[in-house]
Amino acid sequence: MPRRPGQTAPRTKSVGLRARAWWVIRKNKVTTMAGLLLTLADGSQKDAKSNLTHYLRALSRSGVLSRERIPDGKLTSNGVYRYRLEKDFGAKPPVVRQDGVYDPNSGALHPFGTEDTEAGHE
């Protein structure tokens, strides 16, 4: 990946919502969007659900998480996704890039697999 003038190394420090989500995912191994929002969203984020949806989808597309649809008990609902950690990269959270997910612990880029074509976000 070409660097911009003045940039000496890839940015790897993240202290926001996604970094905290990565910590929860590593700790629990299995989670849902509702579980993450209950744990992490304190109202200070602009749109926590959208942010986490994009992050979880990117991690799923790169093979870091597996995603399974489960029923949520509501009559007209399509259910919710359960995310399972498949690859634990380490303490530093993966960074979503345009062409994949960058692992700051090893310096490796994990490219996206096939695009998920399932409709709906949760």
Backbone torsions as a table, in degrees:
resi	resn	phi	psi	omega
1	MET	NA	122.4	-179.1
2	PRO	-66.5	144.0	-179.8
3	ARG	-97.0	150.0	176.6
4	ARG	-79.0	155.7	176.9
5	PRO	-57.0	132.6	179.1
6	GLY	90.2	-11.6	179.2
7	GLN	-90.0	124.2	-176.5
8	THR	-97.2	-27.3	-179.0
9	ALA	-153.7	158.5	177.4
10	PRO	-61.2	144.0	176.8
11	ARG	-72.4	125.9	-178.6
12	THR	-125.5	-10.7	-177.2
13	LYS	-84.1	128.5	178.6
14	SER	-142.7	124.9	-178.6
15	VAL	-122.8	14.6	-174.7
16	GLY	-93.4	-156.3	-176.8
17	LEU	-59.9	-42.6	-178.6
18	ARG	-65.9	-36.6	177.5
19	ALA	-65.4	-41.5	178.0
20	ARG	-68.2	-36.6	177.1
21	ALA	-62.8	-41.5	179.0
22	TRP	-60.9	-40.9	179.1
23	TRP	-61.9	-44.3	179.7
24	VAL	-65.3	-42.6	179.3
25	ILE	-62.0	-44.2	179.5
26	ARG	-64.5	-38.4	-178.1
27	LYS	-70.1	-45.9	-173.3
28	ASN	-89.2	-22.9	-177.9
29	LYS	69.5	-33.7	178.7
30	VAL	-133.6	134.1	-179.3
31	THR	-154.6	170.1	173.6
32	THR	-125.5	167.8	177.4
33	MET	-60.9	-43.1	179.9
34	ALA	-61.3	-40.9	178.6
35	GLY	-63.2	-42.4	178.0
36	LEU	-65.6	-43.4	-179.4
37	LEU	-64.4	-40.2	177.9
38	LEU	-63.2	-36.7	-177.6
39	THR	-79.1	-39.6	-167.5
40	LEU	-105.7	-35.6	-172.3
41	ALA	-76.5	118.6	179.7
42	ASP	-115.1	7.7	178.6
43	GLY	94.2	-10.1	-179.1
44	SER	-84.5	-15.9	179.2
45	GLN	-82.7	148.8	-178.0
46	LYS	-68.4	-51.2	179.5
47	ASP	-147.6	79.0	-173.7
48	ALA	-61.3	-40.7	-177.2
49	LYS	-64.4	-44.9	179.0
50	SER	-63.9	-44.0	179.3
51	ASN	-59.0	-49.4	-179.1
52	LEU	-68.3	-35.1	177.7
53	THR	-60.5	-46.5	179.0
54	HIS	-64.6	-41.0	-179.3
55	TYR	-65.0	-48.3	-178.9
56	LEU	-65.0	-38.4	178.1
57	ARG	-64.0	-42.5	179.1
58	ALA	-64.4	-42.5	178.2
59	LEU	-64.3	-35.3	177.5
60	SER	-68.2	-43.9	-178.7
61	ARG	-64.8	-28.2	-179.3
62	SER	-92.2	-1.7	176.8
63	GLY	89.9	4.1	178.6
64	VAL	-71.7	-40.0	177.5
65	LEU	-118.4	150.5	167.6
66	SER	-104.8	151.3	-174.3
67	ARG	-126.3	131.0	-178.5
68	GLU	-134.0	132.8	178.2
69	ARG	-82.7	130.6	178.5
70	ILE	-127.0	149.7	178.0
71	PRO	-69.3	146.8	178.7
72	ASP	-111.4	7.2	174.8
73	GLY	87.2	-4.1	179.4
74	LYS	-90.5	137.2	-172.2
75	LEU	-57.8	-44.6	-174.9
76	THR	-102.7	11.3	-176.7
77	SER	-88.6	149.8	173.5
78	ASN	-82.9	-4.1	-178.8
79	GLY	98.8	-171.9	179.6
80	VAL	-129.6	166.5	177.5
81	TYR	-94.5	140.0	170.8
82	ARG	-108.7	127.5	-178.3
83	TYR	-104.8	132.2	180.0
84	ARG	-120.3	130.7	179.5
85	LEU	-70.4	122.3	179.5
86	GLU	-104.5	-35.7	-179.2
87	LYS	-129.5	112.7	178.0
88	ASP	-94.2	106.9	-175.7
89	PHE	-78.8	-23.7	-176.7
90	GLY	130.6	-169.0	-171.5
91	ALA	-67.7	-38.2	-178.6
92	LYS	-74.8	132.2	-176.2
93	PRO	-71.3	143.2	175.0
94	PRO	-61.4	145.5	-178.3
95	VAL	-109.9	126.7	-179.8
96	VAL	-77.9	126.5	176.1
97	ARG	-115.8	176.7	-178.0
98	GLN	-66.8	-34.4	-174.7
99	ASP	-109.1	4.2	180.0
100	GLY	166.6	-162.4	179.6
101	VAL	-115.4	125.4	-178.9
102	TYR	-92.3	131.1	177.3
103	ASP	-99.7	106.1	-178.6
104	PRO	-70.6	-15.2	178.6
105	ASN	-72.7	-39.7	-178.5
106	SER	-109.6	-15.3	-177.2
107	GLY	82.4	10.9	-177.0
108	ALA	-93.4	148.7	174.3
109	LEU	-105.6	126.3	179.1
110	HIS	-104.4	106.1	-175.5
111	PRO	-67.8	156.2	177.5
112	PHE	-68.9	145.0	173.6
113	GLY	-86.3	-149.0	179.6
114	THR	-70.0	146.6	179.8
115	GLU	-66.2	133.8	174.9
116	ASP	-70.7	127.8	-177.8
117	THR	-105.1	3.6	179.2
118	GLU	-67.6	134.8	179.2
119	ALA	-81.2	154.0	175.5
120	GLY	91.0	150.3	-177.9
121	HIS	-114.1	-20.4	-174.4
122	GLU	118.7	NA	NA
